Amino acid sequence: MGVRRRVAVRRGMTTMMVMLAVIVLVTMGGIGILAVTQGDSFIAGSFLDMRTKESAARSGLRDALARMRNNPQNTVRQLQIFLDDSVTTTPHAWFVPVADSFRLEDDRPGYENIGDDGSGFRVRLLGIDPGGAFGSPGYIDLALESNGIGRSGDRQTVVGTYRMRGVEVAAINVPPATVDSYALYINGSMGNSTIATNISGNVYVGGNNHLNASVSITIDGNLRTQGNYKTSAPVTVTGKAYIGGYIENAAGGTMTINGNTGVGGGFGNVNAPIVIGGALNVYGTELQGWNAKSYLTVGGQLLVRDMKFRPGGDNTVAGNAYFPKGVEFPSGKSHLVAGNLEIDGPTSSLLDGDTLVVGRNLAARGTSAPNFEATGMRVGGDAYVQPAMSQTSGKLRIQGSSRFDNCVASVSGSPGIRIDGEAWINCPTGQLGFNSGYLQLGTTLAMNGMLGANFGRSTSGYSRWQFDPALAPRTWSYQSSSEVTTYSPLVANSATGNSGSTGSGGPWRTGSVGFPTLSPWAPWLGLTSLGFTAQDTLVTLIDNPPDTVILAGPVEVAMRDFSVVKSLAGVTTALDGASLNKLFNWYQTQGYLHNGYMVVRMNENTSMSDDGVSFTGKCLLVWDANLTTNMGWPPSATSDNIQVLFVRDGDLGNNFGSRGPFYGYIHYEKQWAGNHKWPPGAEMHGSLYLAGASSSIIGNGSELKLIRDQDVIDDIQQKLGILYPHGTIKGGSGSFNSRKLTLREMWVQFDRISEIR
């Protein structure tokens, strides 16, 4: 009997251990190994001491289950956190009580006391089994570990495994067709390049980008360059653009970007026009030089945030313009801001030129006075000038109302300044007088502060302050002041008396005049508001590059070494179009094709020459050796003859190219630096990726038309399934979690599978 009991005990222990082994720790796309570690049990003291540590450990499990039942919504949220970061070394696993619920933390907490004798517990989540590739319908399995401490400091660990009902997990579904959004991706620089003069699709360059061609360059998509963006040729980007460094148009034609544009580093040398169809936000302090013949045209907002903007040519802004560090418009040029113009900064701004037209409102803030010197400057709306107003030449007309917070320092012209609407002027240090001109007022004038002794007196036959006699009413009022000592104040053409003591019917007021708030007007739009995401503007991509190639499962099984199959197929290492077709036909005859693709590991150095024969099959060539060619790669016979060149450990060498059309995908996994050379008129339909860090490409002599062809990418994904989001690891799992818990009911229940200590 004693023997049978021992066998039964062992059988029961074996059953519990098997059930526990079912629970496994989840990594991002698959299930890891759940390690159940029992704490040391220190037996000391009386039998009661031993009972308190075991009771505390079991109490921890009961407490955790109760908190999970009490708030199912929170439970699902916390378990999802565990799933999402389960690939890290410190997942959020420790239970921390919060009222009648809990949260999971990654730091081990102290013990929760359950009495006055020092006993307590702490609990952690060991693992979750969310089901296989088809998910888990209606339940998940999980394991909890509770470590109890007795009144004498003894410890006991209990592990419980449970089936949690009321939740479900969707099946894994990471469709590879969601990846690959670039026609040209270079995880490095593109220097002095003409790799492609016509690109249909998005372009990414991780370093500096210098375009240099004898013909115009078109990017029919979005552009992102992490370094400087320089062109020595006419270039057009039809989408939006973000340039991490400075933007430079060296010479040779207009740089055109049709969409919104962000520039992180300022301006290099601008020797040819820049035309932005949308908004232009410029950050950074670089401003190397600006040719006087090079104009800037912006179809939306213009923001130059971090430097005083000093362009050299004409400027046209269809939206609002913001210069927080000031601006100096050049003389002899025409400048138009169709919206609001807002100026600030520690140094004075110079508003010069033949004409300067502000379509709506003007705001000049700060303490440094802007100098309005445009020969003809017009503000179509209101004007708000916070520092002292200076107008030393030219003419300024404000068609709306005006507010000057620090009086008017100087006026030149007759009139030098014309205000069509109401005017509110504060003179905290006294009226300084005008140089040689006068200010013409519109409807009313209200003033606060101190007036100088000669306020309003005539100079050279005209009064310094005048109302337009054609406008009515023409009234003015002024706060009481003792500064007028020599003359009575005078405003010409005023319907209000110009002299008299306080309260005698003149313009005086016993209190200050209330000024309306004319500013601020609409604030500038940041990059997020302009449609850029964090991934558009980070110093590096969140995962750089965004896509990767994974050879796994059936593709690896179908792959054969070139060194083995070449003699069987009757070809040599000196390849051409005809021999590549011969190799494909042999694969087809042998039944070796994988969904129509010939999969070959190029493990011997080869050469390729153009014999005038186009490729008539489909291929995935994995390059672990080197290729020598000079624009000699065979074109695709039709759009169905797709060629995938995955450069893993080998090299395609310099002067790779094809007379085209080439339908396919070229992916350099490791760092590569060299030259592509495609004949004039060549076309590539697909994508070209240089994914290795610090890669670079020149492309001298190329005039490639590169077209991101979704049909090509879809065929590769459907037949080969080798393209995945970057961060995915072989086997389908990686640094993200596609398992999402869903609360199926408004409750959760726990069926105990086993407990072991």
C-alpha positions in Angstrom: 0.0 0.0 0.0 2.8 2.3 0.8 4.3 1.8 -2.5 1.1 2.5 -4.4 0.7 5.7 -2.4 4.2 6.9 -3.4 3.4 6.0 -7.0 0.2 8.0 -6.9 1.9 10.9 -5.4 4.5 10.9 -8.1 1.8 10.5 -10.7 0.0 13.6 -9.3 3.2 15.6 -9.3 3.9 14.6 -12.8 0.4 15.7 -14.0 0.9 19.1 -12.4 4.3 19.5 -13.9 3.0 18.6 -17.4 0.1 21.1 -17.0 2.6 23.8 -15.8 4.8 23.2 -18.8 1.9 24.1 -21.2 2.1 27.7 -19.9 4.9 29.5 -21.8 6.3 33.0 -21.8 5.2 34.9 -24.9 7.6 36.7 -27.1 6.5 39.1 -29.8 5.3 36.8 -32.5 5.6 33.5 -30.7 5.9 31.8 -27.4 9.0 31.6 -25.3 9.9 29.4 -22.4 8.3 29.9 -19.1 10.8 29.5 -16.3 9.2 28.6 -13.0 11.6 29.2 -10.2 10.7 28.3 -6.7 12.1 30.4 -3.9 14.2 28.9 -1.2 12.3 27.6 1.7 14.0 28.3 5.0 12.5 26.2 7.7 13.0 27.7 11.1 11.1 28.0 14.3 7.9 26.3 15.3 5.3 24.5 13.2 3.2 27.8 13.4 6.1 29.7 11.7 6.0 27.1 8.9 2.2 27.5 8.5 2.4 31.3 8.3 4.7 31.4 5.3 2.6 28.8 3.4 -0.6 30.6 4.2 0.9 33.9 3.1 2.0 32.4 -0.2 -1.4 31.0 -1.0 -3.0 34.2 0.1 -1.0 36.0 -2.5 -2.6 33.8 -5.3 -6.1 34.4 -3.9 -5.5 38.1 -3.7 -4.2 38.4 -7.3 -7.1 36.4 -8.7 -9.7 38.5 -6.8 -8.2 41.7 -8.1 -8.2 40.4 -11.6 -11.9 39.3 -11.3 -12.9 42.6 -9.8 -12.0 44.8 -12.7 -11.9 42.8 -16.0 -11.2 45.8 -18.2 -8.1 46.8 -16.2 -7.0 43.2 -16.1 -7.0 42.9 -19.9 -5.1 46.2 -20.1 -2.4 45.1 -17.7 -2.0 41.6 -19.3 -1.7 43.3 -22.7 1.2 45.4 -21.3 2.9 42.1 -20.3 2.4 40.7 -23.7 3.6 43.8 -25.5 6.9 44.0 -23.6 7.5 40.3 -23.0 10.5 40.3 -25.4 12.4 42.6 -22.9 14.4 41.3 -20.0 12.3 43.2 -17.5 8.6 42.8 -18.4 5.9 44.4 -16.4 5.1 41.4 -14.3 4.9 42.3 -10.6 1.4 42.9 -9.0 1.0 46.3 -7.2 -2.4 46.8 -5.5 -4.3 49.9 -6.6 -7.5 50.3 -4.5 -9.5 47.1 -5.3 -7.6 46.5 -8.6 -3.9 46.3 -9.6 -1.2 47.3 -12.0 1.8 45.5 -13.3 5.3 47.0 -12.7 8.7 45.9 -13.9 10.4 46.6 -10.5 10.0 44.0 -7.7 7.8 45.5 -4.9 8.0 44.9 -1.2 5.8 42.4 0.6 2.1 43.1 1.2 1.4 42.6 4.9 -1.5 40.4 5.8 -1.2 40.7 9.6 0.6 42.2 12.5 3.1 39.4 12.7 5.2 40.4 9.8 3.8 37.9 7.3 3.0 38.9 3.8 3.3 38.1 0.1 4.3 39.5 -3.3 3.0 38.1 -6.6 4.2 38.2 -10.2 2.9 37.0 -13.5 5.2 34.3 -14.9 3.7 33.8 -18.3 0.7 33.7 -20.7 -0.2 31.2 -23.3 -2.3 33.1 -25.9 -2.8 30.1 -28.2 -1.1 29.1 -31.4 -1.1 30.8 -34.7 -4.9 30.7 -34.8 -5.3 32.5 -31.5 -7.2 31.5 -28.5 -11.1 31.5 -28.6 -12.6 32.5 -25.3 -9.8 31.8 -22.9 -6.1 32.0 -22.2 -3.8 30.1 -19.8 -1.5 31.9 -17.4 0.8 31.2 -14.5 1.2 33.2 -11.3 4.0 33.0 -8.7 3.4 34.0 -5.1 6.2 34.4 -2.7 5.1 34.3 1.0 7.1 35.4 4.0 6.2 34.0 7.5 6.4 35.7 10.8 9.9 34.6 11.4 11.2 35.6 7.9 10.8 32.1 6.4 9.8 32.2 2.7 7.6 29.9 0.7 6.9 30.1 -3.1 3.7 28.7 -4.7 3.1 28.6 -8.4 -0.5 28.4 -9.7 -1.5 27.8 -13.3 -5.0 28.8 -14.4 -7.3 28.9 -17.4 -8.7 32.4 -17.6 -12.1 32.5 -19.3 -13.9 35.5 -20.8 -11.0 36.8 -23.0 -9.8 35.8 -26.4 -6.8 36.5 -28.6 -7.0 37.1 -32.3 -4.8 35.0 -34.7 -1.5 36.4 -35.8 -1.8 38.3 -39.1 1.1 40.4 -40.3 0.5 40.7 -44.0 3.8 41.4 -45.7 2.0 43.6 -48.3 2.0 46.4 -45.7 5.7 46.9 -46.1 7.9 48.7 -48.6 6.7 52.2 -49.4 9.8 53.6 -51.0 10.9 53.6 -54.6 14.4 54.5 -53.6 15.7 53.9 -50.0 19.3 54.7 -49.1 20.4 54.3 -45.5 23.3 56.6 -46.0 24.3 59.3 -48.5 23.7 60.0 -52.1 26.5 62.2 -53.2 26.9 64.0 -56.6 24.4 61.5 -57.9 22.3 61.0 -61.0 21.2 57.5 -60.1 17.6 58.3 -61.2 16.4 61.4 -63.0 12.7 60.3 -62.9 11.4 58.6 -59.8 7.8 57.6 -59.2 7.4 56.9 -55.5 8.8 58.0 -52.2 12.5 58.6 -51.6 14.6 58.3 -48.4 18.2 59.3 -48.0 19.7 58.8 -44.6 22.6 61.2 -45.1 23.4 64.1 -47.4 21.7 64.2 -50.8 23.4 66.0 -53.7 21.6 65.7 -57.1 23.7 66.5 -60.1 22.4 66.0 -63.6 22.5 67.5 -67.0 18.7 67.1 -67.2 15.9 67.9 -64.9 15.1 65.5 -62.0 11.5 64.6 -60.9 10.5 62.7 -57.7 6.8 61.9 -58.1 6.2 61.2 -54.4 7.5 62.3 -51.0 11.1 63.1 -50.1 12.9 62.6 -46.8 16.6 63.4 -46.5 18.2 63.2 -43.0 21.2 65.3 -44.0 21.6 68.3 -46.4 19.6 68.4 -49.6 21.5 70.0 -52.4 20.7 70.1 -56.1 22.8 71.3 -59.0 20.0 70.6 -61.5 16.3 71.5 -61.8 14.4 69.3 -59.5 10.7 68.8 -58.7 9.2 66.9 -55.8 5.5 66.4 -56.3 4.7 65.4 -52.6 5.9 66.7 -49.3 9.5 66.8 -48.1 11.5 66.8 -44.9 15.1 67.8 -45.0 17.0 67.2 -41.7 20.0 69.4 -42.7 20.0 72.5 -44.8 18.4 73.1 -48.1 20.5 74.4 -51.0 19.9 75.1 -54.6 23.5 75.4 -55.9 22.7 76.4 -59.5 21.2 75.2 -62.7 17.5 75.6 -62.3 14.5 75.9 -59.9 14.0 73.6 -57.0 10.3 72.9 -56.7 8.5 71.0 -53.9 4.8 70.9 -54.4 3.8 69.8 -50.9 4.5 71.0 -47.3 8.2 71.1 -46.5 10.2 71.0 -43.3 13.8 71.9 -43.1 15.8 71.1 -40.0 19.1 73.0 -40.7 18.4 76.3 -42.4 19.7 77.3 -45.8 23.0 76.6 -47.6 23.9 78.6 -50.7 20.9 79.6 -52.7 21.9 80.5 -56.2 18.7 79.5 -58.0 15.0 79.9 -57.2 13.2 77.8 -54.6 9.5 77.2 -55.1 7.4 75.5 -52.3 3.8 74.7 -53.2 2.7 74.2 -49.6 4.0 75.5 -46.3 7.7 75.9 -45.5 8.9 75.5 -41.9 12.6 76.2 -41.5 14.5 75.4 -38.3 18.2 75.6 -37.6 20.7 78.5 -38.0 22.5 77.8 -41.3 22.4 80.6 -43.8 25.4 80.5 -46.1 24.6 82.9 -48.9 21.8 84.1 -51.1 22.1 85.2 -54.7 20.1 88.4 -55.4 18.4 86.8 -58.5 17.2 83.8 -56.5 13.6 84.2 -55.4 11.7 82.3 -52.8 8.0 81.4 -53.4 5.9 79.7 -50.7 2.4 78.5 -51.4 1.4 78.4 -47.7 2.8 79.4 -44.3 6.5 80.4 -44.0 8.2 79.9 -40.6 11.9 80.7 -40.1 12.1 79.9 -36.4 15.7 79.8 -35.2 17.6 82.5 -37.1 17.2 86.0 -38.5 16.1 85.5 -42.0 18.1 87.4 -44.6 17.1 86.3 -48.2 18.7 87.9 -51.2 15.9 88.0 -53.8 12.2 88.6 -54.2 9.9 86.8 -51.7 6.3 85.7 -52.2 4.3 84.0 -49.4 0.7 82.9 -50.0 0.0 82.3 -46.4 1.2 83.7 -43.1 4.9 84.5 -42.5 6.5 84.2 -39.0 10.0 85.4 -38.2 10.6 84.9 -34.4 14.3 85.9 -34.7 13.7 88.8 -37.0 14.0 89.4 -40.8 15.9 91.6 -43.2 14.3 91.9 -46.6 16.8 93.1 -49.2 16.4 96.5 -50.9 15.5 96.8 -54.5 13.2 93.7 -54.4 9.5 93.0 -54.1 8.1 91.1 -51.2 4.6 89.8 -50.7 3.0 88.1 -47.6 -0.6 87.4 -48.5 -1.6 86.5 -44.9 -0.3 87.8 -41.6 3.3 89.0 -41.1 4.6 88.4 -37.5 8.1 89.6 -36.4 10.0 89.2 -33.2 13.6 88.8 -32.1 16.5 90.2 -30.2 17.8 92.3 -33.1 16.0 94.9 -35.2 14.3 93.9 -38.4 14.7 95.7 -41.7 11.6 95.8 -43.9 13.1 97.1 -47.1 12.6 96.7 -50.8 10.8 98.3 -53.7 7.5 97.1 -52.3 6.4 95.1 -49.3 2.7 94.1 -49.3 1.1 92.4 -46.3 -2.3 91.1 -47.3 -3.8 90.9 -43.8 -2.3 91.9 -40.4 1.2 93.0 -39.2 2.6 92.2 -35.7 6.0 93.3 -34.6 6.9 92.2 -31.1 9.9 92.3 -28.7 12.0 95.3 -27.8 14.1 95.8 -30.9 12.3 98.2 -33.3 11.8 97.1 -36.9 12.7 99.7 -39.5 10.1 100.1 -42.2 12.0 101.3 -45.2 10.1 99.8 -48.1 9.6 102.3 -50.9 6.0 101.3 -50.8 4.7 99.2 -47.9 1.0 98.3 -47.5 -0.7 96.4 -44.7 -4.1 95.3 -45.7 -5.4 94.7 -42.2 -4.4 95.8 -38.7 -1.0 96.6 -37.4 0.4 95.9 -33.9 3.9 97.3 -33.1 5.2 96.6 -29.6 8.6 98.3 -29.8 9.1 101.9 -30.8 7.9 102.6 -34.3 10.6 103.7 -36.8 10.0 104.7 -40.4 13.1 106.4 -41.7 12.4 106.3 -45.4 9.8 105.1 -47.9 6.1 105.0 -47.2 3.9 102.8 -45.0 0.1 102.5 -45.3 -2.0 100.6 -42.8 -5.5 100.0 -44.2 -6.9 98.7 -40.9 -6.5 99.9 -37.4 -3.2 100.4 -35.6 -1.8 100.0 -32.1 1.7 101.3 -31.1 2.7 100.3 -27.6 5.9 102.4 -27.5 5.0 105.5 -29.5 6.5 106.5 -32.8 10.2 107.3 -33.0 10.4 108.7 -36.5 8.5 109.4 -39.6 9.9 110.3 -43.0 7.6 111.4 -45.9 4.5 113.4 -46.4 2.8 111.4 -45.2 5.4 108.8 -44.2 2.8 106.7 -42.4 -0.9 106.6 -43.3 -3.4 104.9 -41.1 -6.9 104.4 -42.6 -8.7 103.1 -39.5 -8.5 103.8 -35.8 -5.2 104.4 -34.0 -4.2 103.7 -30.4 -0.7 105.0 -29.4 1.1 104.7 -26.0 4.0 107.0 -25.3 5.6 105.9 -22.0 8.7 108.1 -22.4 7.4 111.1 -24.2 6.8 111.9 -27.9 10.2 111.8 -29.6 9.1 113.9 -32.6 9.6 113.1 -36.2 12.5 113.5 -38.5 11.0 115.1 -41.6 7.5 113.8 -42.1 4.1 113.4 -40.7 1.6 110.7 -39.7 -1.8 110.8 -41.4 -4.6 109.4 -39.2 -7.9 107.9 -40.4 -11.0 108.0 -38.1 -10.0 108.4 -34.4 -6.9 108.7 -32.3 -6.5 107.6 -28.7 -3.2 108.2 -26.8 -1.8 107.3 -23.4 1.5 108.1 -21.7 3.5 111.3 -21.9 3.5 113.9 -24.7 6.6 115.8 -25.6 6.5 119.6 -25.5 6.4 119.9 -29.2 3.7 117.3 -29.9 1.8 118.1 -33.0 3.7 121.4 -33.8 4.1 122.2 -37.4 7.4 121.5 -39.1 8.3 122.8 -42.6 4.7 123.9 -43.3 2.8 120.8 -42.1 1.6 119.3 -38.8 3.3 116.2 -37.6 -0.1 114.6 -36.8 -3.0 115.0 -39.2 -6.4 113.5 -39.8 -7.4 112.9 -43.3 -9.9 115.7 -43.9 -12.0 113.4 -46.2 -12.7 111.0 -43.4 -15.2 111.5 -40.5 -15.5 111.4 -37.5 -12.0 112.8 -36.7 -11.6 112.8 -33.0 -8.8 112.2 -30.5 -8.4 111.9 -26.8 -5.4 111.8 -24.5 -4.7 110.8 -20.9 -4.0 113.7 -18.6 -0.4 114.8 -18.8 1.9 117.4 -17.3 4.6 117.0 -20.0 3.1 119.6 -22.4 4.9 122.7 -21.1 5.5 124.9 -24.1 2.6 124.5 -26.6 -0.9 123.2 -26.5 -1.1 119.9 -28.3 -2.3 120.0 -31.9 -3.7 117.4 -34.3 -4.6 118.9 -37.6 -8.0 118.5 -39.1 -9.4 117.3 -35.8 -13.1 117.7 -34.9 -12.1 117.7 -31.3 -10.6 120.7 -29.5 -6.9 120.7 -29.5 -6.3 122.8 -26.4 -7.7 123.5 -23.0 -7.3 122.2 -19.5 -8.4 118.9 -18.2 -12.2 118.5 -18.2 -12.7 121.8 -20.2 -14.0 120.1 -23.3 -10.6 119.5 -24.9 -9.1 116.1 -25.8 -7.9 115.4 -22.2 -9.0 112.4 -20.2 -8.8 111.9 -16.4 -7.9 108.2 -17.0 -6.1 106.1 -19.5 -7.7 105.0 -22.8 -8.5 101.3 -23.1 -6.6 99.8 -26.0 -8.1 96.8 -27.9 -6.1 93.6 -28.3 -5.0 93.4 -32.0 -2.5 90.6 -31.5 -1.7 87.8 -31.4 -3.4 86.5 -34.5 -3.3 82.9 -35.8 -0.2 81.1 -34.3 2.1 79.2 -36.7 1.4 75.6 -37.6 4.0 73.0 -36.5 5.0 70.0 -38.6 2.4 67.8 -37.0 -0.3 70.2 -38.0 1.1 70.3 -41.5 0.7 66.5 -41.9 4.1 65.2 -40.8 4.3 62.3 -38.4 7.0 61.6 -35.9 8.5 59.0 -38.2 8.8 61.7 -40.9 11.0 63.9 -38.8 13.0 61.8 -36.4 16.8 62.0 -36.6 16.7 58.4 -37.7 13.7 56.2 -38.6 12.1 54.4 -35.6 13.4 51.2 -37.2 16.1 51.9 -39.7 15.5 50.7 -42.4 11.7 50.3 -42.4 11.7 46.9 -44.1 13.9 43.8 -44.2 14.2 40.6 -46.1 13.7 37.3 -44.3 14.4 33.9 -46.0 12.7 31.2 -44.0 10.7 28.1 -44.4 9.8 27.0 -47.9 12.0 29.7 -49.5 15.0 28.3 -47.8 14.1 24.8 -48.8 13.7 25.8 -52.4 17.0 27.6 -52.5 19.9 25.8 -54.1 23.6 26.8 -54.4 24.8 28.1 -57.8 28.0 26.2 -57.4 26.0 22.9 -57.4 23.3 23.6 -60.0 25.3 25.5 -62.7 26.9 22.4 -64.2 23.7 20.4 -63.9 21.9 23.2 -65.8 24.7 23.6 -68.3 25.8 27.1 -67.5 29.0 28.7 -66.3 30.0 31.6 -64.0 30.1 33.8 -67.1 26.4 34.6 -67.4 24.2 36.4 -69.9 20.5 36.7 -70.6 20.4 33.4 -72.5 22.2 31.4 -69.8 20.0 32.9 -67.0 17.0 31.7 -69.0 18.6 28.3 -69.4 19.1 28.1 -65.6 15.4 29.0 -65.0 14.2 26.4 -67.6 16.3 23.7 -65.8 14.7 24.6 -62.5 11.3 24.4 -64.1 12.0 21.0 -65.6 13.3 19.6 -62.3 10.2 20.9 -60.5 12.4 23.1 -58.3 10.4 26.4 -58.8 8.9 27.9 -55.7 5.5 29.5 -56.7 7.0 30.2 -60.1 10.3 31.6 -58.8 13.8 30.2 -59.3 15.6 30.6 -55.9 19.4 30.5 -56.2 22.1 31.3 -53.7 24.9 32.9 -55.7 27.8 31.5 -53.8 30.4 31.9 -56.5 31.8 35.0 -58.1 30.1 35.6 -61.5 29.9 38.0 -64.3 27.0 39.2 -66.4 27.0 40.6 -69.9 24.2 41.8 -72.1 23.7 39.5 -75.1 20.5 41.2 -76.1 18.3 38.5 -74.6 15.6 39.4 -72.0 14.9 37.3 -69.0 11.7 35.2 -69.4 11.3 33.7 -65.9 11.1 34.7 -62.3 14.0 34.7 -59.9 15.2 35.3 -56.4 19.0 35.5 -56.4 20.6 35.6 -53.0 24.1 37.1 -53.4 26.7 35.7 -51.1 29.4 36.2 -53.7 30.4 39.1 -56.1 29.1 40.1 -59.5 31.0 41.9 -62.2 28.9 43.7 -64.8 28.8 47.0 -66.7 25.2 47.9 -67.4 24.9 44.3 -68.6 22.1 42.8 -66.5 19.3 41.4 -68.7 16.0 43.2 -68.8 12.7 41.6 -68.0 10.8 40.3 -71.1 7.4 41.3 -69.6 6.1 42.8 -66.4 5.5 39.2 -65.1 9.2 38.4 -65.3 10.2 39.7 -61.9 13.8 39.6 -60.7 14.6 39.9 -57.0 18.3 40.5 -56.2 19.0 40.2 -52.5 22.6 41.2 -51.7 23.2 39.5 -48.4 27.0 38.9 -48.0 28.1 39.6 -51.6 28.4 42.6 -53.9 26.8 43.6 -57.2 29.9 45.6 -57.9 30.2 49.0 -59.6 28.3 50.0 -62.7 25.4 47.7 -62.1 22.6 48.5 -64.5 20.3 47.2 -67.2 19.0 48.6 -70.4 15.6 47.7 -69.0 12.8 47.5 -68.5 13.7 45.8 -65.2 10.8 44.5 -63.1 11.9 43.6 -59.6 13.4 44.5 -56.3 17.0 45.1 -55.4 17.9 45.0 -51.8 21.4 45.5 -50.3 21.3 44.2 -46.8 24.9 45.1 -45.7 26.8 48.4 -46.1 27.5 49.2 -49.7 29.3 52.1 -51.4 29.6 52.4 -55.1 28.2 53.4 -58.5 25.0 52.4 -60.3 25.0 53.0 -64.0 21.9 52.6 -66.1 21.8 53.5 -69.7 19.8 56.6 -70.9 16.1 55.7 -71.1 16.4 52.7 -68.8 13.4 51.8 -66.6 13.2 49.9 -63.3 9.7 48.9 -62.0 9.9 48.0 -58.3 12.1 49.3 -55.5 15.8 49.9 -54.9 17.0 49.6 -51.3 20.4 50.2 -49.8 19.5 49.1 -46.3 22.9 48.8 -44.8 24.0 51.5 -42.4 26.2 54.3 -43.9 25.7 53.0 -47.5 26.3 55.4 -50.3 25.5 55.5 -54.0 26.8 57.8 -56.8 25.1 56.8 -60.0 27.2 58.9 -62.4 26.1 58.4 -65.9 22.7 57.0 -65.0 19.4 58.4 -66.2 17.2 55.8 -64.7 13.4 56.1 -64.6 12.6 54.4 -61.3 8.9 53.5 -60.7 7.7 52.0 -57.5 5.4 49.3 -58.9 2.9 47.9 -56.4 2.0 45.0 -58.6 5.7 43.9 -58.6 5.9 44.2 -54.8 2.6 42.3 -54.3 3.7 39.5 -56.5 6.9 39.1 -54.5 5.0 39.1 -51.3 2.3 36.7 -52.4 4.7 34.2 -54.0 7.8 34.5 -51.8 6.7 36.3 -48.7 10.2 37.6 -47.9 9.6 41.2 -47.1 8.7 42.1 -43.5 8.7 45.2 -41.2 12.1 45.9 -39.9 12.6 44.4 -36.5 11.0 41.1 -37.4 13.2 38.1 -36.7 13.4 34.8 -38.5 10.5 32.6 -37.7 7.9 35.4 -37.8 8.5 37.0 -34.4 10.3 40.2 -33.6 10.3 43.4 -31.6 6.6 44.0 -31.8 3.6 42.0 -30.5 0.7 41.2 -32.8 -1.3 39.4 -30.1 -4.1 41.5 -28.8 -6.3 40.5 -25.9 -10.1 41.2 -26.2 -12.5 41.1 -23.3 -15.2 38.8 -24.7 -17.5 39.0 -21.6 -18.0 41.5 -18.8 -16.5 39.1 -16.4 -13.4 36.8 -16.2 -13.3 33.4 -14.4 -10.4 31.3 -13.4 -10.2 27.5 -13.5 -7.3 26.1 -11.5 -5.1 23.8 -13.5 -2.5 23.1 -10.8 -0.6 24.6 -7.8 2.9 23.6 -7.0 5.3 24.6 -4.2 
